[in-house]
Amino acid sequence: MTHDLYETINRRRDVRGEFTGDPVPPPALDRILAAAHAAPSVGLSQPWDFILVRDRELRQAFHRHVHTERDVFATGLTGDAARRFAGIKIDGILESTLSVVVTYDPGRGGPAVLGRHAIADAGLYSACLAIQNLWLAATAEGLGVGWVSFYREEFLRDLLGIPAGVRPVAWLCLGPVSRLADVPDLERHGWRRRRPLHLAVHADRWGG
């Protein structure tokens, strides 16, 4: 079982072009959402919600917005960076048939959230833990997940009717895939290389 966990962690990929367009089996979706909801949270606030987006028109509207933001980002690139970025697919919004939008409600569990008084972002970190649980559970189910980050929060809030004060943290494309790539897309396209673990480990103090 331990080996299976590490294998799932290392097999997880940010999927963009490999979605088959097949639906997510309902029992698998239930297990994935249950895993996300089982994540730890500061003060047991459970500040997340999950919006399941299947509607084609909503996904098309978001897709158009994302590609407008892609163009905005591209205008700031030159030379090799521009050429590399031109070949990178940034989403699987239309290729997958389901998206899960994860939100963060800072008022959940309030007014006094145990453990958040000194670290205001602890609740946001909790929502990210739910996302990681969801991603690993989906990978264990043989499904793919793609996190779309080229969007403005206000646009997504208006598109899905998310209440004021609740933050959309992630738009996740979810679905069956033809395969999970051996090498992450950004590494394969030469955008960045993985940083070796030993460079990230410090002993007692920064740089130790």
N, CA, C and O of each residue as an XYZ file, in Angstrom:
832
protein
N       0.822     -1.208      0.000
C       0.000      0.000      0.000
C       0.863      1.267      0.000
O       0.541      2.242     -0.680
N       1.961      1.246      0.768
C       2.845      2.416      0.791
C       3.409      2.680     -0.595
O       3.474      3.825     -1.043
N       3.819      1.602     -1.274
C       4.351      1.734     -2.622
C       3.306      2.353     -3.549
O       3.633      3.195     -4.386
N       2.028      1.925     -3.395
C       0.958      2.459     -4.229
C       0.805      3.963     -4.032
O       0.567      4.692     -4.995
N       0.941      4.434     -2.795
C       0.812      5.864     -2.520
C       1.906      6.653     -3.226
O       1.623      7.642     -3.902
N       3.149      6.222     -3.074
C       4.250      6.935     -3.705
C       4.159      6.869     -5.231
O       4.506      7.826     -5.924
N       3.691      5.740     -5.741
C       3.527      5.608     -7.183
C       2.478      6.598     -7.694
O       2.658      7.210     -8.746
N       1.389      6.752     -6.948
C       0.335      7.697     -7.335
C       0.856      9.125     -7.313
O       0.575      9.907     -8.221
N       1.610      9.464     -6.282
C       2.173     10.816     -6.184
C       3.072     11.111     -7.380
O       2.997     12.194     -7.960
N       3.911     10.165     -7.747
C       4.858     10.390     -8.835
C       4.223     10.272    -10.218
O       4.773     10.772    -11.199
N       3.064      9.612    -10.298
C       2.380      9.456    -11.577
C       1.470     10.645    -11.884
O       1.097     10.859    -13.038
N       1.115     11.409    -10.868
C       0.206     12.542    -11.034
C       0.763     13.537    -12.050
O       1.947     13.873    -12.023
N      -0.106     14.001    -12.944
C       0.298     14.974    -13.957
C      -0.772     16.052    -14.100
O      -1.940     15.832    -13.781
N      -0.355     17.219    -14.584
C      -1.278     18.285    -14.944
C      -1.688     18.028    -16.392
O      -0.915     18.282    -17.316
N      -2.907     17.524    -16.586
C      -3.343     17.032    -17.897
C      -3.980     18.158    -18.704
O      -4.756     18.956    -18.178
N      -3.638     18.207    -19.988
C      -4.222     19.210    -20.877
C      -4.761     18.572    -22.152
O      -5.938     18.730    -22.476
N      -3.911     17.855    -22.873
C      -4.300     17.352    -24.184
C      -4.693     15.890    -24.229
O      -4.986     15.370    -25.305
N      -4.708     15.211    -23.089
C      -4.925     13.764    -23.108
C      -6.345     13.345    -22.730
O      -6.630     12.148    -22.687
N      -7.242     14.291    -22.456
C      -8.610     13.921    -22.090
C      -9.310     13.236    -23.270
O      -9.158     13.661    -24.415
N     -10.071     12.185    -22.989
C     -10.769     11.452    -24.044
C     -12.151     12.025    -24.338
O     -12.716     11.762    -25.400
N     -12.701     12.808    -23.405
C     -14.056     13.315    -23.573
C     -15.113     12.390    -23.007
O     -16.301     12.707    -23.060
N     -14.705     11.248    -22.465
C     -15.656     10.333    -21.831
C     -16.087     10.886    -20.470
O     -15.335     11.635    -19.846
N     -17.269     10.532    -20.009
C     -17.731     11.025    -18.703
C     -16.972     10.384    -17.547
O     -16.383      9.311    -17.680
N     -17.004     11.067    -16.420
C     -16.428     10.516    -15.192
C     -17.467      9.577    -14.574
O     -18.598     10.000    -14.331
N     -17.117      8.324    -14.315
C     -18.086      7.415    -13.689
C     -18.568      7.974    -12.347
O     -17.738      8.349    -11.519
N     -19.868      8.041    -12.108
C     -20.385      8.632    -10.858
C     -19.792      8.038     -9.580
O     -19.476      8.803     -8.668
N     -19.621      6.709     -9.460
C     -19.021      6.202     -8.216
C     -17.598      6.730     -7.997
O     -17.213      7.031     -6.867
N     -16.821      6.843     -9.077
C     -15.458      7.375     -8.954
C     -15.503      8.840     -8.531
O     -14.708      9.269     -7.695
N     -16.433      9.614     -9.107
C     -16.552     11.023     -8.738
C     -16.901     11.160     -7.261
O     -16.356     12.020     -6.568
N     -17.806     10.317     -6.779
C     -18.167     10.363     -5.359
C     -16.950     10.097     -4.480
O     -16.751     10.775     -3.473
N     -16.138      9.117     -4.855
C     -14.948      8.798     -4.057
C     -13.937      9.944     -4.098
O     -13.319     10.270     -3.084
N     -13.775     10.545     -5.263
C     -12.815     11.648     -5.413
C     -13.230     12.856     -4.576
O     -12.405     13.462     -3.893
N     -14.514     13.197     -4.636
C     -14.989     14.337     -3.843
C     -14.921     14.041     -2.346
O     -14.624     14.928     -1.547
N     -15.197     12.795     -1.973
C     -15.081     12.422     -0.556
C     -13.642     12.549     -0.080
O     -13.394     12.983      1.045
N     -12.690     12.173     -0.934
C     -11.277     12.314     -0.580
C     -10.908     13.781     -0.419
O     -10.181     14.142      0.507
N     -11.410     14.633     -1.323
C     -11.134     16.068     -1.210
C     -11.717     16.618      0.086
O     -11.073     17.408      0.777
N     -12.927     16.203      0.410
C     -13.614     16.711      1.602
C     -12.987     16.180      2.888
O     -13.235     16.721      3.966
N     -12.181     15.131      2.786
C     -11.505     14.565      3.961
C     -10.202     15.279      4.284
O      -9.515     14.901      5.233
N      -9.849     16.298      3.520
C      -8.584     17.014      3.740
C      -8.577     17.696      5.101
O      -9.628     18.073      5.618
N      -7.392     17.852      5.679
C      -7.304     18.614      6.933
C      -7.577     20.092      6.672
O      -7.329     20.594      5.576
N      -8.086     20.777      7.679
C      -8.345     22.209      7.527
C      -8.123     22.920      8.852
O      -8.354     22.352      9.919
N      -7.676     24.155      8.776
C      -7.392     24.934      9.977
C      -8.684     25.105     10.782
O      -9.710     25.535     10.256
N      -8.608     24.759     12.060
C      -9.764     24.895     12.933
C     -10.951     24.059     12.519
O     -12.080     24.355     12.910
N     -10.722     23.015     11.733
C     -11.785     22.188     11.172
C     -12.849     23.053     10.484
O     -14.046     22.773     10.559
N     -12.379     24.109      9.814
C     -13.292     25.056      9.168
C     -13.858     24.525      7.858
O     -14.919     24.974      7.421
N     -13.174     23.584      7.226
C     -13.609     23.027      5.943
C     -14.105     24.142      5.012
O     -15.278     24.160      4.639
N     -13.220     25.063      4.638
C     -13.649     26.282      3.954
C     -13.882     26.133      2.460
O     -14.054     27.130      1.758
N     -13.891     24.911      1.969
C     -14.009     24.668      0.529
C     -15.451     24.349      0.121
O     -16.257     23.889      0.929
N     -15.747     24.606     -1.144
C     -16.934     24.090     -1.819
C     -16.487     23.617     -3.195
O     -15.450     24.045     -3.702
N     -17.276     22.729     -3.796
C     -16.933     22.155     -5.093
C     -18.095     22.380     -6.065
O     -19.185     21.841     -5.872
N     -17.860     23.169     -7.099
C     -18.875     23.425     -8.122
C     -18.583     22.507     -9.307
O     -17.521     22.601     -9.923
N     -19.516     21.630     -9.619
C     -19.346     20.695    -10.728
C     -19.915     21.338    -11.988
O     -21.121     21.561    -12.092
N     -19.039     21.632    -12.939
C     -19.439     22.350    -14.155
C     -19.439     21.375    -15.329
O     -18.389     20.931    -15.793
N     -20.643     21.056    -15.796
C     -20.797     20.195    -16.968
C     -21.349     20.967    -18.170
O     -21.142     20.574    -19.317
N     -22.043     22.054    -17.898
C     -22.724     22.820    -18.947
C     -21.734     23.286    -20.016
O     -20.750     23.962    -19.716
N     -22.012     22.915    -21.261
C     -21.097     23.221    -22.364
C     -20.940     24.726    -22.580
O     -19.831     25.194    -22.838
N     -22.017     25.484    -22.480
C     -21.940     26.925    -22.715
C     -21.096     27.618    -21.650
O     -20.328     28.529    -21.960
N     -21.233     27.193    -20.409
C     -20.398     27.762    -19.346
C     -18.921     27.462    -19.609
O     -18.065     28.334    -19.454
N     -18.634     26.231    -20.006
C     -17.247     25.860    -20.265
C     -16.694     26.595    -21.487
O     -15.515     26.949    -21.511
N     -17.526     26.825    -22.496
C     -17.083     27.592    -23.666
C     -16.791     29.039    -23.298
O     -15.809     29.614    -23.767
N     -17.645     29.634    -22.454
C     -17.427     31.018    -22.029
C     -16.125     31.138    -21.239
O     -15.361     32.085    -21.424
N     -15.885     30.168    -20.359
C     -14.640     30.200    -19.588
C     -13.443     29.975    -20.497
O     -12.404     30.613    -20.327
N     -13.583     29.075    -21.459
C     -12.501     28.796    -22.407
C     -12.109     30.057    -23.169
O     -10.921     30.330    -23.339
N     -13.092     30.828    -23.630
C     -12.790     32.076    -24.340
C     -12.038     33.050    -23.438
O     -11.078     33.688    -23.870
N     -12.470     33.160    -22.199
C     -11.794     34.052    -21.247
C     -10.351     33.612    -21.007
O      -9.434     34.434    -20.998
N     -10.161     32.311    -20.815
C      -8.822     31.780    -20.561
C      -7.886     32.094    -21.720
O      -6.728     32.447    -21.498
N      -8.362     31.972    -22.937
C      -7.483     32.203    -24.077
C      -7.238     33.691    -24.322
O      -6.224     34.061    -24.914
N      -8.148     34.536    -23.877
C      -7.854     35.967    -23.872
C      -6.723     36.265    -22.896
O      -5.823     37.048    -23.201
N      -6.769     35.637    -21.718
C      -5.707     35.841    -20.727
C      -4.401     35.207    -21.179
O      -3.325     35.704    -20.848
N      -4.482     34.128    -21.923
C      -3.261     33.540    -22.489
C      -2.586     34.548    -23.407
O      -1.367     34.709    -23.367
N      -3.378     35.227    -24.236
C      -2.816     36.230    -25.153
C      -2.182     37.383    -24.382
O      -1.148     37.917    -24.784
N      -2.814     37.762    -23.263
C      -2.252     38.837    -22.424
C      -0.881     38.422    -21.915
O       0.069     39.201    -21.973
N      -0.778     37.199    -21.417
C       0.508     36.705    -20.905
C       1.544     36.637    -22.021
O       2.707     36.989    -21.821
N       1.117     36.182    -23.196
C       2.048     35.998    -24.312
C       2.670     37.308    -24.771
O       3.795     37.315    -25.272
N       1.953     38.421    -24.608
C       2.498     39.706    -25.060
C       3.736     40.115    -24.263
O       4.523     40.938    -24.729
N       3.914     39.554    -23.079
C       5.074     39.887    -22.258
C       6.273     38.991    -22.495
O       7.295     39.129    -21.823
N       6.158     38.066    -23.450
C       7.249     37.132    -23.721
C       7.971     37.510    -25.009
O       7.373     38.030    -25.951
N       9.250     37.239    -25.026
C      10.037     37.477    -26.233
C      10.990     36.303    -26.463
O      11.216     35.492    -25.565
N      11.537     36.224    -27.659
C      12.608     35.273    -27.954
C      12.226     33.835    -27.704
O      11.133     33.400    -28.068
N      13.145     33.082    -27.069
C      12.950     31.659    -26.832
C      11.724     31.386    -25.965
O      11.005     30.412    -26.191
N      11.486     32.245    -24.975
C      10.335     32.041    -24.099
C       9.039     32.112    -24.891
O       8.135     31.304    -24.675
N       8.939     33.071    -25.807
C       7.741     33.206    -26.634
C       7.560     31.985    -27.522
O       6.442     31.496    -27.689
N       8.653     31.493    -28.091
C       8.565     30.328    -28.970
C       8.163     29.076    -28.191
O       7.365     28.272    -28.671
N       8.715     28.915    -26.996
C       8.350     27.754    -26.188
C       6.881     27.820    -25.771
O       6.162     26.824    -25.838
N       6.453     28.991    -25.346
C       5.077     29.134    -24.868
C       4.065     28.898    -25.986
O       2.978     28.379    -25.735
N       4.406     29.269    -27.197
C       3.491     29.117    -28.332
C       3.087     27.657    -28.534
O       1.997     27.388    -29.039
N       3.941     26.715    -28.150
C       3.642     25.302    -28.351
C       3.018     24.616    -27.155
O       2.782     23.408    -27.188
N       2.744     25.374    -26.085
C       2.231     24.777    -24.854
C       0.705     24.902    -24.796
O       0.161     25.999    -24.914
N       0.038     23.792    -24.617
C      -1.418     23.799    -24.423
C      -1.694     24.094    -22.957
O      -1.098     23.469    -22.080
N      -2.582     25.031    -22.680
C      -2.767     25.480    -21.298
C      -4.014     24.936    -20.618
O      -4.196     25.157    -19.421
N      -4.883     24.229    -21.346
C      -6.111     23.778    -20.697
C      -6.723     22.594    -21.447
O      -6.383     22.304    -22.594
N      -7.653     21.917    -20.738
C      -8.454     20.868    -21.345
C      -9.935     21.102    -21.075
O     -10.704     20.161    -20.878
N     -10.319     22.382    -21.070
C     -11.679     22.780    -20.665
C     -12.744     22.148    -21.547
O     -13.764     21.674    -21.048
N     -12.515     22.138    -22.843
C     -13.509     21.601    -23.767
C     -13.291     20.126    -24.055
O     -14.230     19.425    -24.433
N     -12.074     19.646    -23.882
C     -11.775     18.236    -24.135
C     -12.337     17.341    -23.022
O     -12.779     16.223    -23.287
N     -12.319     17.832    -21.789
C     -12.927     17.088    -20.689
C     -14.411     17.448    -20.621
O     -14.814     18.518    -21.077
N     -15.216     16.562    -20.055
C     -16.656     16.828    -19.984
C     -17.089     17.344    -18.622
O     -18.256     17.683    -18.428
N     -16.163     17.406    -17.682
C     -16.471     17.870    -16.328
C     -15.338     18.745    -15.819
O     -14.162     18.433    -16.001
N     -15.713     19.845    -15.180
C     -14.740     20.654    -14.465
C     -15.217     20.805    -13.020
O     -16.418     20.852    -12.753
N     -14.271     20.879    -12.106
C     -14.575     21.088    -10.689
C     -13.923     22.402    -10.272
O     -12.702     22.545    -10.331
N     -14.740     23.349     -9.857
C     -14.213     24.618     -9.367
C     -14.206     24.562     -7.844
O     -15.244     24.367     -7.212
N     -13.029     24.734     -7.272
C     -12.861     24.684     -5.823
C     -12.803     26.114     -5.302
O     -12.021     26.931     -5.788
N     -13.639     26.408     -4.308
C     -13.683     27.761     -3.757
C     -13.228     27.768     -2.298
O     -13.153     26.732     -1.639
N     -12.930     28.967     -1.826
C     -12.495     29.168     -0.437
C     -13.374     30.235      0.206
O     -13.457     31.361     -0.285
N     -14.022     29.876      1.297
C     -14.879     30.800      2.047
C     -14.189     31.169      3.358
O     -14.177     30.364      4.289
N     -13.607     32.383      3.450
C     -12.884     32.764      4.666
C     -13.793     32.929      5.883
O     -13.309     32.973      7.014
N     -15.113     33.020      5.660
C     -16.030     33.160      6.780
C     -16.454     31.841      7.393
O     -17.071     31.814      8.458
N     -16.122     30.740      6.719
C     -16.527     29.417      7.208
C     -15.808     29.105      8.514
O     -14.590     29.254      8.612
N     -16.566     28.673      9.514
C     -15.972     28.294     10.793
C     -15.698     29.465     11.709
O     -15.145     29.295     12.796
N     -16.085     30.664     11.271
C     -15.817     31.871     12.045
C     -16.862     32.117     13.135
O     -17.771     31.306     13.312
N     -16.740     33.234     13.867
C     -15.768     34.305     13.614
C     -14.348     34.006     14.101
O     -13.394     34.616     13.617
N     -14.195     33.085     15.043
C     -12.859     32.767     15.547
C     -12.451     31.399     15.005
O     -12.918     30.370     15.494
N     -11.584     31.387     14.001
C     -11.104     30.127     13.435
C      -9.847     29.723     14.194
O      -8.819     30.398     14.121
N      -9.940     28.622     14.918
C      -8.822     28.170     15.732
C      -7.605     27.899     14.849
O      -7.663     27.081     13.930
N      -6.487     28.604     15.141
C      -5.249     28.385     14.402
C      -5.007     29.360     13.276
O      -3.963     29.304     12.626
N      -5.979     30.283     13.022
C      -5.811     31.206     11.901
C      -5.496     32.626     12.353
O      -5.307     33.509     11.516
N      -5.436     32.859     13.645
C      -5.307     34.248     14.116
C      -3.984     34.878     13.702
O      -3.923     36.088     13.481
N      -2.915     34.074     13.592
C      -1.598     34.622     13.256
C      -1.222     34.404     11.795
O      -0.313     35.061     11.288
N      -1.902     33.498     11.117
C      -1.598     33.199      9.716
C      -2.903     33.321      8.935
O      -3.689     32.374      8.877
N      -3.127     34.473      8.343
C      -4.399     34.757      7.687
C      -4.685     33.795      6.538
O      -5.842     33.494      6.246
N      -3.621     33.314      5.886
C      -3.811     32.451      4.710
C      -3.968     30.977      5.049
O      -4.031     30.149      4.140
N      -4.034     30.625      6.325
C      -4.126     29.216      6.697
C      -5.376     28.559      6.104
O      -5.352     27.379      5.756
N      -6.456     29.317      5.993
C      -7.671     28.773      5.391
C      -7.496     28.500      3.913
O      -7.983     27.494      3.397
N      -6.801     29.398      3.234
C      -6.519     29.199      1.808
C      -5.634     27.968      1.611
O      -5.831     27.200      0.670
N      -4.662     27.788      2.501
C      -3.828     26.586      2.430
C      -4.692     25.331      2.581
O      -4.433     24.315      1.935
N      -5.704     25.401      3.425
C      -6.590     24.257      3.629
C      -7.305     23.883      2.338
O      -7.420     22.704      2.006
N      -7.785     24.886      1.611
C      -8.445     24.620      0.328
C      -7.478     23.942     -0.643
O      -7.876     23.073     -1.419
N      -6.208     24.345     -0.594
C      -5.205     23.720     -1.463
C      -4.965     22.267     -1.076
O      -4.689     21.436     -1.941
N      -5.065     21.949      0.207
C      -4.937     20.555      0.629
C      -6.087     19.716      0.075
O      -5.886     18.561     -0.299
N      -7.293     20.291      0.021
C      -8.427     19.582     -0.568
C      -8.185     19.322     -2.051
O      -8.526     18.258     -2.569
N      -7.591     20.307     -2.730
C      -7.272     20.143     -4.150
C      -6.270     19.012     -4.348
O      -6.427     18.189     -5.249
N      -5.249     18.972     -3.511
C      -4.253     17.912     -3.632
C      -4.874     16.538     -3.388
O      -4.574     15.582     -4.104
N      -5.739     16.440     -2.378
C      -6.426     15.169     -2.141
C      -7.240     14.756     -3.361
O      -7.208     13.598     -3.775
N      -7.968     15.708     -3.932
C      -8.776     15.434     -5.119
C      -7.901     14.926     -6.259
O      -8.245     13.957     -6.937
N      -6.771     15.588     -6.462
C      -5.879     15.264     -7.582
C      -5.296     13.862     -7.432
O      -5.253     13.091     -8.390
N      -4.848     13.542     -6.223
C      -4.263     12.226     -6.005
C      -5.322     11.129     -6.095
O      -5.056     10.049     -6.622
N      -6.522     11.404     -5.581
C      -7.597     10.416     -5.675
C      -7.965     10.164     -7.137
O      -8.175      9.020     -7.540
N      -8.043     11.234     -7.928
C      -8.348     11.085     -9.349
C      -7.274     10.267    -10.052
O      -7.583      9.422    -10.891
N      -6.009     10.517     -9.712
C      -4.911      9.757    -10.300
C      -5.019      8.282     -9.931
O      -4.803      7.410    -10.772
N      -5.354      8.003     -8.673
C      -5.522      6.616     -8.231
C      -6.680      5.934     -8.964
O      -6.668      4.717     -9.146
N      -7.672      6.712     -9.382
C      -8.822      6.177    -10.123
C      -8.518      6.018    -11.613
O      -9.364      5.545    -12.371
N      -7.305      6.414    -12.036
C      -6.954      6.331    -13.445
C      -7.468      7.497    -14.265
O      -7.536      7.407    -15.491
N      -7.833      8.592    -13.612
C      -8.355      9.780    -14.285
C      -7.301     10.878    -14.294
O      -6.303     10.799    -13.579
N      -7.532     11.905    -15.113
C      -6.614     13.018    -15.207
C      -7.230     14.292    -14.654
O      -8.450     14.458    -14.646
N      -6.370     15.185    -14.192
C      -6.785     16.495    -13.687
C      -5.884     17.551    -14.316
O      -4.675     17.353    -14.439
N      -6.473     18.660    -14.708
C      -5.705     19.787    -15.224
C      -6.135     21.070    -14.535
O      -7.306     21.445    -14.594
N      -5.200     21.745    -13.882
C      -5.489     22.995    -13.170
C      -5.321     24.153    -14.145
O      -4.232     24.378    -14.673
N      -6.405     24.885    -14.380
C      -6.380     26.033    -15.286
C      -6.174     27.295    -14.455
O      -6.947     27.574    -13.538
N      -5.130     28.058    -14.778
C      -4.806     29.238    -13.959
C      -4.820     30.546    -14.731
O      -4.500     31.591    -14.164
N      -5.184     30.519    -16.015
C      -5.226     31.752    -16.802
C      -6.627     32.364    -16.728
O      -7.377     32.328    -17.704
N      -6.972     32.920    -15.578
C      -8.287     33.558    -15.450
C      -8.249     34.631    -14.372
O      -7.365     34.652    -13.516
N      -9.228     35.516    -14.439
C      -9.421     36.545    -13.422
C     -10.517     36.078    -12.473
O     -11.566     35.603    -12.908
N     -10.269     36.215    -11.182
C     -11.225     35.720    -10.196
C     -12.603     36.356    -10.359
O     -13.618     35.671    -10.232
N     -12.648     37.650    -10.637
C     -13.944     38.315    -10.759
C     -14.754     37.745    -11.912
O     -15.971     37.596    -11.800
N     -14.086     37.420    -13.032
C     -14.796     36.825    -14.164
C     -15.428     35.503    -13.759
O     -16.601     35.258    -14.043
N     -14.661     34.657    -13.101
C     -15.159     33.340    -12.731
C     -16.251     33.455    -11.672
O     -17.222     32.698    -11.691
N     -16.094     34.394    -10.755
C     -17.133     34.604     -9.737
C     -18.460     34.983    -10.400
O     -19.515     34.452    -10.051
N     -18.392     35.903    -11.355
C     -19.616     36.324    -12.051
C     -20.192     35.197    -12.903
O     -21.408     35.012    -12.942
N     -19.329     34.440    -13.587
C     -19.773     33.379    -14.482
C     -20.566     32.317    -13.746
O     -21.569     31.821    -14.258
N     -20.120     31.963    -12.540
C     -20.735     30.852    -11.808
C     -21.595     31.311    -10.636
O     -22.096     30.482     -9.876
N     -21.773     32.620    -10.481
C     -22.613     33.115     -9.402
C     -22.055     32.859     -8.020
O     -22.812     32.626     -7.078
N     -20.747     32.897     -7.887
C     -20.089     32.674     -6.593
C     -20.294     33.911     -5.719
O     -20.062     35.027     -6.185
N     -20.719     33.745     -4.474
C     -21.009     34.904     -3.624
C     -19.782     35.793     -3.401
O     -18.644     35.326     -3.428
N     -20.038     37.056     -3.184
C     -18.965     37.995     -2.845
C     -18.266     37.521     -1.577
O     -18.911     37.059     -0.635
N     -16.966     37.639     -1.565
C     -16.194     37.206     -0.401
C     -15.713     35.776     -0.481
O     -14.812     35.388      0.262
N     -16.295     34.980     -1.369
C     -15.842     33.602     -1.584
C     -14.907     33.602     -2.782
O     -15.263     34.091     -3.854
N     -13.712     33.054     -2.601
C     -12.706     33.076     -3.665
C     -12.709     31.793     -4.483
O     -12.656     30.703     -3.914
N     -12.769     31.900     -5.810
C     -12.516     30.716     -6.639
C     -11.015     30.443     -6.653
O     -10.236     31.264     -7.137
N     -10.614     29.299     -6.128
C      -9.193     28.981     -5.990
C      -8.665     28.209     -7.191
O      -7.520     28.398     -7.599
N      -9.500     27.334     -7.759
C      -9.004     26.484     -8.848
C     -10.142     26.046     -9.751
O     -11.215     25.659     -9.286
N      -9.888     26.113    -11.051
C     -10.737     25.445    -12.041
C      -9.979     24.187    -12.454
O      -8.906     24.270    -13.051
N     -10.540     23.025    -12.133
C      -9.882     21.752    -12.400
C     -10.658     20.981    -13.459
O     -11.824     20.646    -13.250
N     -10.026     20.696    -14.593
C     -10.608     19.812    -15.595
C     -10.401     18.374    -15.112
O      -9.312     18.014    -14.664
N     -11.442     17.565    -15.206
C     -11.385     16.210    -14.660
C     -12.010     15.229    -15.642
O     -13.098     15.476    -16.164
N     -11.325     14.117    -15.895
C     -11.926     13.131    -16.776
C     -10.990     11.999    -17.139
O      -9.804     12.027    -16.808
N     -11.534     10.992    -17.828
C     -10.708      9.909    -18.350
C      -9.683     10.439    -19.339
O      -9.934     11.411    -20.051
N      -8.526      9.789    -19.375
C      -7.438     10.222    -20.250
C      -6.916      9.046    -21.068
O      -7.062      7.887    -20.678
N      -6.312      9.361    -22.194
C      -5.700      8.320    -23.011
C      -4.439      7.786    -22.357
O      -4.080      6.621    -22.528
N      -3.770      8.657    -21.602
C      -2.549      8.274    -20.896
C      -2.165      9.418    -19.965
O      -2.673     10.533    -20.084
N      -1.266      9.125    -19.043
C      -0.611     10.155    -18.239
C       0.836     10.222    -18.695
O       1.541      9.213    -18.686
N       1.278     11.396    -19.090
C       2.611     11.558    -19.671
C       3.700     11.176    -18.674
O       3.568     11.410    -17.473
N       4.774     10.586    -19.185
C       5.917     10.248    -18.330
C       6.629     11.506    -17.849
O       7.122     11.555    -16.722
N       6.682     12.524    -18.709
C       7.366     13.775    -18.379
C       6.331     14.904    -18.377
O       5.557     15.017    -19.328
N       6.298     15.740    -17.337
C       5.344     16.856    -17.310
C       5.476     17.751    -18.543
O       6.574     17.946    -19.064
N       4.346     18.292    -19.004
C       4.315     19.091    -20.229
C       5.339     20.227    -20.221
O       6.081     20.399    -21.188
N       5.379     20.997    -19.141
C       6.258     22.167    -19.130
C       7.725     21.771    -19.202
O       8.544     22.489    -19.777
N       8.048     20.632    -18.618
C       9.424     20.141    -18.712
C       9.706     19.621    -20.123
O      10.785     19.838    -20.673
N       8.730     18.939    -20.692
C       8.898     18.394    -22.036
C       9.064     19.503    -23.073
O       9.812     19.348    -24.038
N       8.369     20.616    -22.873
C       8.467     21.744    -23.806
C       9.666     22.649    -23.513
O       9.884     23.631    -24.222
N      10.439     22.328    -22.481
C      11.615     23.124    -22.164
C      11.314     24.409    -21.437
O      12.167     25.295    -21.372
N      10.096     24.539    -20.875
C       9.759     25.780    -20.157
C      10.564     25.883    -18.870
O      11.156     26.923    -18.581
N      10.584     24.794    -18.092
C      11.405     24.746    -16.879
C      11.819     23.307    -16.627
O      11.208     22.369    -17.139
N      12.873     23.148    -15.825
C      13.305     21.821    -15.401
C      12.996     21.636    -13.921
O      12.913     22.599    -13.158
N      12.832     20.393    -13.542
C      12.607     20.106    -12.127
C      13.823     20.514    -11.306
O      14.966     20.333    -11.725
N      13.553     21.060    -10.144
C      14.609     21.435     -9.210
C      14.957     20.212     -8.362
O      14.065     19.591     -7.784
N      16.233     19.860     -8.281
C      16.615     18.697     -7.471
C      16.233     18.884     -6.008
O      16.306     19.993     -5.479
N      15.831     17.808     -5.364
C      15.388     17.870     -3.975
C      16.445     18.462     -3.063
O      16.113     19.242     -2.170
N      17.721     18.110     -3.264
C      18.749     18.545     -2.313
C      18.884     20.066     -2.271
O      19.353     20.618     -1.276
N      18.482     20.740     -3.333
C      18.546     22.206     -3.338
C      17.427     22.835     -2.517
O      17.493     24.012     -2.163
N      16.401     22.046     -2.217
C      15.252     22.562     -1.470
C      15.308     22.232      0.021
O      14.461     22.689      0.788
N      16.289     21.452      0.430
C      16.369     20.999      1.821
C      17.428     21.811      2.568
O      18.566     21.925      2.114
N      17.043     22.378      3.723
C      17.945     23.167      4.558
C      17.983     22.553      5.962
O      16.999     21.965      6.410
N      19.090     22.685      6.634
C      19.244     22.138      7.980
C      19.256     23.262      9.009
O      20.166     24.091      9.013
N      18.281     23.293      9.856
C      18.139     24.247     10.962
C      17.890     25.682     10.515
O      16.965     26.316     11.021
N      18.678     26.216      9.590
C      18.495     27.580      9.112
C      18.577     27.594      7.604
O      19.115     26.670      6.994
N      18.038     28.651      6.995
C      18.102     28.818      5.541
C      19.551     28.748      5.086
O      20.413     29.456      5.606
N      19.805     27.891      4.113
C      21.167     27.765      3.606
C      22.007     26.763      4.370
O      23.153     26.504      4.005
N      21.431     26.183      5.453
C      22.194     25.225      6.257
C      22.293     23.871      5.578
O      22.902     22.950      6.122
